């Protein structure tokens, strides 16, 4: 994940879409697939996780089935 911490551009505008889609909590793989540009969405998701805009339980390894949620909900 650390390699995505300095990702500055979002040429496809995926960040707002991913943030909205994660609103109720969704699986990492589902979020990436929902954008129609899965490889780029995965990179953007990692950036959003690194920058703590989204949250995930990292007690286990990050996988497609890992539940991603807004950072406010992850802190509860």
Secondary structure, DSSP 8 states (H G I E B T S, - for coil): -GGGTT----TT-HHHHHHHHTTT-EEHHHHHHHTS-HHHHHHHHHHHHHTTSEEE-TTS---TT-EEEEHHHHT-
